[in-house]
Amino acid sequence: MASTERWTIVAPLKPRFRDTDAMGHINNAVYVTYLEVARQEYWRAFKQDDNYRVVPFILAHVDVDFRSEALMHETLELCIRCAYVGQKSFAFEYVIRELTSRRLVVEAKSVQVFYDYATKQSIPCPGDMRQRLESFEGRSLTREVRS
């Protein structure tokens, strides 16, 4: 993931004191929460509200690669885009960087599974969700098959 690529949502984030370790660095465990904040911003823009039940999913997998330290006094920039939509899952790609210098701090990816909370089972991608996500992203979200 190159930082010059198009991101669907870019949002600033000011770390809180509680996000830091004894050295004043953002603690590595906090970045998963920052990814959640990015997803919240994505769905707010996509749905124009905060109703997460409209797109039922559960978080299934997260990969985080730490590229540089971030400090509490720095403003971070959360970047997110949908990478693909599959039959029962979809993925987001993320970059977190320092706002002023644009220094890369984190690269990450998460996989979400469409989910029926009543039956507690995965479900196929709901209705026109793929088309709506592709329209929102402005590109195809068909998963590339690697050989």
N, C-alpha and C positions, 0 to 999 in steps of 0.2 A: 504494500500500500504506500504510494507516494503522497507526500503532503500537498503536491500541486494538483491532485485529482479533485474532481467535483464532489463536494459534500452536500447532502440534502439539507441538513440542519447544522448550523454552527451557533453555539451559545456560550457566553462567558460564564465562568464560575469562579467565585472567590472562596478559596479554602477557609475552613474554620479552624480555630486553635485546636479543637479536639481531633482534627484530622492529622495532626503532626505527631512525630515521635520525639524522643528526648533531644535529638539533634536539630529539631526544627524542620525536618524534611516531612513531606506528605508520606504517611505510612502506607506501605504497599497494599494492605488490606482494604484501604479506603477507596482505591480505584474501582473496585467492583461497584461500589455505591455511586461513584461518578458516572459509570456506564448506565446505571439505572436512571440517573438524572437525565442523561442524554436520551434514553428511550422515552422518558416522560415528555421531554420537549418534542421528540419526534411525533408521538401519538397526539399531543396537544395540537400540533400543526396539521396533522393528517386528519383527525376527527373534529377539530375545532372545539373539543371539550375534553374532560378528564375521565370519561366513562371507559374504563379498561375492559369491562365485560362485553363491549361491542365487538372487540377483537379478542376472543378468548385464547389465551396462550399461557404456557408456563416456560420458565427458563430451564433449558436442558443442559447447556454447556457454555463455558466461558474460557477463552484463551487470552492471556494478558502478557505482552512483552514490554518490559520496562526498558526505556531507552536513555533516560536521563533523570536526575533528581528534580523535584519541584519543591519549592519552599512556601511557607504560609503567606508571606507578603506578596507572592506573585499571583497575578490573575491568569487563570487557565482558560483555554478555549476547548470546548467539547465539540467534536465533529462526528457525525453519524450519517450512515446511509444504509439502505437495504442492499444486501449483496445478492440474494436470490430468494425465490419462493419455490419450495418443493411441493410434494404431494401432501405432506403432513407437517412440514416444518418450514421455517424461514430463518435467514441469518442477517445479522447486522455487522457492519464493519465500523470501527471507531479509530479516531486519532485524538489524543489529548496533547495539546501543545501549550507552551507559555505564550501568552497573548502578544506581548511586545516584540520579543525576539523571534517568535514562531519556532522556538526550539522544540523538537519532538520529545515528548515525555513518555507517552504510552501509545502502543498500537495494540488493538484488541479485536476480537471477534466473538459474537455470541450466537447461539442457536436457540431458537424458541420453537416449541411444539404447540400446534393448535390443539386445544384441550377442552373437553366437556367436563365441567366441574361437577355436574350431577352424577354422571356415570364414572367419573375419575379415569377417563380413557382418552387417548389421543384421537383426533378426528381429522378427516380430510380438510384441506384448505377451504374455509367457508365461502360459498357462493361466488360472488364477483370480486373477492378480496385480491386475487392476483392482478386483475385488470386495474383495480383502484390503486394498488400499490405501484404498478408500472406507470400509471398516469401521474401519480404523485412524484415518482422518481424521474419520469421523463425518459425511460429506457426499459428495455426488456429485462426481466428478472428471472429468466429461465436459467436454471443451473447448468453450468458448463460441465460436460462429462469428460473426465480426464482418462486418457488411455494408458 
